[in-house]
């Protein structure tokens, strides 16, 4: 049986909001695998962050981030709206720090949408068609699995919550997990509503909100 360390328990608790003993038991049941432990907690109804998913987050802040390389005048920047359920949480240092991290992510990783559900259906179908053409010589029974895998990779590039957090050196934690952890810590639903990315000399495709390059504001939605 895998030995469960305090650091693992703490990590799972921050990710789910479940109690320490519940987290330790989940990790024990999952043989130390954090992802399986998260699933175990959800199945048992112990992951508090998931319980808040259906709530309305109508308060929050708009965070601005300007990138100043070497102290030079900024040439890149982002505005991001982060929502929560109360003005009290919106004023906390924890919430504001998360908003800044997310705005920095937008500048550095160039997402185009907040989440995959916001991608126009025609864009998804176009990507699928390209992927199918790339593997046309493969057996038919595995083509769709390959296409699904490539589509997941596409989401991880263009959707903010599916991107790997730029500050995670191990390249494991996704931005969506940061938001889930904040929900668990703060006791309220936390949700990214929209963002806008700006870069000197860069022109948005079509000039419409939420189009290519992440230059437009993504329409508000719940996560």
C-alpha positions as semicolon CSV with decimal commas, in nm:
position;residue;x (nm);y (nm);z (nm)
1;X;0,000;0,000;0,000
2;X;0,132;0,347;-0,097
3;X;0,235;0,568;0,193
4;X;0,023;0,885;0,204
5;X;0,217;1,199;0,297
6;X;0,085;1,517;0,458
7;X;0,173;1,717;0,146
8;X;-0,051;1,496;-0,069
9;X;-0,339;1,531;0,176
10;X;-0,297;1,909;0,183
11;X;-0,288;1,927;-0,195
12;X;-0,607;1,725;-0,231
13;X;-0,782;1,930;0,036
14;X;-0,696;2,254;-0,146
15;X;-0,821;2,110;-0,473
16;X;-1,151;1,978;-0,342
17;X;-1,232;2,148;-0,011
18;X;-1,294;1,809;0,150
19;X;-1,188;1,737;0,510
20;X;-0,838;1,623;0,596
21;X;-0,945;1,275;0,705
22;X;-1,164;1,234;0,400
23;X;-0,873;1,335;0,176
24;X;-0,641;1,088;0,346
25;X;-0,894;0,810;0,308
26;X;-0,950;0,899;-0,059
27;X;-0,577;0,888;-0,129
28;X;-0,549;0,557;0,052
29;X;-0,835;0,412;-0,152
30;X;-0,674;0,546;-0,471
31;X;-0,326;0,414;-0,390
32;X;-0,184;0,766;-0,372
33;X;-0,318;0,875;-0,714
34;X;-0,450;1,231;-0,670
35;X;-0,679;1,227;-0,975
36;X;-0,841;0,899;-0,870
37;X;-0,874;1,035;-0,516
38;X;-1,060;1,339;-0,653
39;X;-1,300;1,107;-0,835
40;X;-1,350;0,902;-0,517
41;X;-1,440;1,215;-0,320
42;X;-1,684;1,326;-0,586
43;X;-1,850;0,985;-0,589
44;X;-1,890;1,004;-0,211
45;X;-2,022;1,362;-0,230
46;X;-1,735;1,502;-0,026
47;X;-1,583;1,747;-0,275
48;X;-1,732;2,079;-0,168
49;X;-1,607;2,272;-0,469
50;X;-1,824;2,059;-0,696
51;X;-2,130;2,132;-0,480
52;X;-2,094;2,503;-0,557
53;X;-2,082;2,455;-0,935
54;X;-2,448;2,542;-0,982
55;X;-2,440;2,863;-0,780
56;X;-2,453;3,210;-0,932
57;X;-2,135;3,416;-0,912
58;X;-2,244;3,775;-0,980
59;X;-1,988;3,974;-0,780
60;X;-1,615;4,003;-0,840
61;X;-1,350;4,228;-0,993
62;X;-1,189;4,326;-1,322
63;X;-0,811;4,282;-1,312
64;X;-0,570;4,460;-1,546
65;X;-0,221;4,327;-1,618
66;X;0,047;4,501;-1,826
67;X;0,361;4,319;-1,932
68;X;0,672;4,536;-1,892
69;X;0,977;4,335;-2,008
70;X;1,292;4,473;-1,848
71;X;1,109;4,782;-1,731
72;X;1,028;4,888;-2,088
73;X;0,693;5,046;-2,175
74;X;0,421;4,777;-2,189
75;X;0,339;4,629;-2,529
76;X;0,108;4,351;-2,406
77;X;-0,177;4,353;-2,158
78;X;-0,501;4,191;-2,050
79;X;-0,827;4,267;-1,876
80;X;-0,999;3,978;-1,699
81;X;-1,329;3,958;-1,511
82;X;-1,326;3,712;-1,222
83;X;-1,653;3,647;-1,042
84;X;-1,748;3,524;-0,695
85;X;-2,065;3,529;-0,486
86;X;-2,001;3,820;-0,249
87;X;-1,828;4,156;-0,220
88;X;-1,652;4,025;0,091
89;X;-1,466;3,754;-0,102
90;X;-1,400;3,989;-0,395
91;X;-1,199;4,213;-0,160
92;X;-0,975;3,937;-0,022
93;X;-0,606;3,923;-0,112
94;X;-0,647;3,558;-0,215
95;X;-0,917;3,639;-0,472
96;X;-0,732;3,940;-0,611
97;X;-0,409;3,741;-0,639
98;X;-0,591;3,474;-0,840
99;X;-0,733;3,738;-1,074
100;X;-0,384;3,870;-1,135
101;X;-0,245;3,523;-1,203
102;X;-0,521;3,460;-1,456
103;X;-0,465;3,794;-1,632
104;X;-0,093;3,712;-1,652
105;X;-0,185;3,372;-1,799
106;X;-0,393;3,542;-2,068
107;X;-0,098;3,759;-2,172
108;X;0,157;3,479;-2,165
109;X;-0,040;3,184;-2,305
110;X;-0,271;3,364;-2,550
111;X;-0,599;3,173;-2,500
112;X;-0,883;3,257;-2,737
113;X;-1,178;3,148;-2,521
114;X;-1,243;3,095;-2,150
115;X;-1,373;2,740;-2,192
116;X;-1,439;2,489;-2,468
117;X;-1,817;2,535;-2,460
118;X;-1,769;2,886;-2,600
119;X;-1,590;2,773;-2,918
120;X;-1,817;2,811;-3,221
121;X;-1,935;2,472;-3,349
122;X;-1,803;2,541;-3,698
123;X;-1,449;2,586;-3,565
124;X;-1,464;2,257;-3,375
125;X;-1,595;2,075;-3,684
126;X;-1,320;2,230;-3,898
127;X;-1,055;2,106;-3,655
128;X;-1,206;1,758;-3,654
129;X;-1,206;1,749;-4,034
130;X;-0,837;1,841;-4,041
131;X;-0,750;1,576;-3,783
132;X;-0,946;1,307;-3,968
133;X;-0,763;1,392;-4,290
134;X;-0,430;1,362;-4,107
135;X;-0,508;1,005;-3,996
136;X;-0,705;0,888;-4,298
137;X;-0,464;0,598;-4,346
138;X;-0,530;0,460;-3,998
139;X;-0,778;0,180;-3,920
140;X;-1,133;0,315;-3,894
141;X;-1,182;0,184;-3,539
142;X;-0,908;0,408;-3,399
143;X;-0,953;0,721;-3,610
144;X;-1,209;0,879;-3,375
145;X;-0,992;0,808;-3,070
146;X;-0,702;0,985;-3,237
147;X;-0,927;1,275;-3,338
148;X;-1,056;1,307;-2,981
149;X;-0,700;1,316;-2,850
150;X;-0,600;1,587;-3,096
151;X;-0,911;1,784;-3,007
152;X;-0,820;1,772;-2,638
153;X;-0,476;1,907;-2,728
154;X;-0,645;2,186;-2,925
155;X;-0,860;2,278;-2,623
156;X;-0,550;2,287;-2,402
157;X;-0,401;2,550;-2,631
158;X;-0,696;2,781;-2,695
159;X;-0,915;2,758;-2,381
160;X;-0,800;2,941;-2,068
161;X;-0,930;2,689;-1,813
162;X;-0,783;2,396;-2,010
163;X;-0,437;2,548;-2,038
164;X;-0,150;2,438;-1,816
165;X;-0,072;2,708;-1,561
166;X;0,236;2,894;-1,686
167;X;0,390;2,900;-1,337
168;X;0,366;2,525;-1,281
169;X;0,716;2,400;-1,350
170;X;0,595;2,039;-1,359
171;X;0,342;2,131;-1,631
172;X;0,065;1,939;-1,460
173;X;-0,177;2,186;-1,305
174;X;-0,440;2,339;-1,530
175;X;-0,583;2,687;-1,489
176;X;-0,924;2,536;-1,420
177;X;-0,777;2,362;-1,116
178;X;-0,659;2,697;-0,979
179;X;-1,016;2,821;-0,999
180;X;-1,151;2,503;-0,836
181;X;-0,898;2,530;-0,555
182;X;-1,001;2,892;-0,496
183;X;-1,366;2,785;-0,476
184;X;-1,273;2,529;-0,211
185;X;-1,058;2,773;-0,009
186;X;-1,290;3,072;-0,022
187;X;-1,615;2,882;0,029
188;X;-1,785;3,050;-0,268
189;X;-1,815;2,973;-0,636
190;X;-1,532;3,137;-0,830
191;X;-1,568;3,170;-1,207
192;X;-1,384;3,337;-1,494
193;X;-1,642;3,541;-1,686
194;X;-1,441;3,688;-1,974
195;X;-1,113;3,840;-2,079
196;X;-0,958;4,065;-2,340
197;X;-0,596;4,048;-2,456
198;X;-0,410;4,335;-2,621
199;X;-0,076;4,353;-2,800
200;X;0,075;4,649;-2,982
201;X;0,059;4,596;-3,358
202;X;-0,171;4,293;-3,338
203;X;-0,509;4,312;-3,507
204;X;-0,802;4,098;-3,396
205;X;-0,950;3,872;-3,662
206;X;-1,275;4,035;-3,772
207;X;-1,251;4,280;-3,483
208;X;-1,527;4,104;-3,290
209;X;-1,542;3,999;-2,926
210;X;-1,403;3,655;-2,858
211;X;-1,257;3,601;-3,204
212;X;-0,904;3,494;-3,295
213;X;-0,602;3,582;-3,085
214;X;-0,793;3,640;-2,764
215;X;-0,809;4,013;-2,842
216;X;-1,179;4,043;-2,781
217;X;-1,379;3,998;-2,462
218;X;-1,529;3,654;-2,430
219;X;-1,900;3,658;-2,356
220;X;-1,976;3,602;-1,985
221;X;-2,064;3,248;-1,884
222;X;-2,067;3,023;-1,582
223;X;-1,800;2,761;-1,511
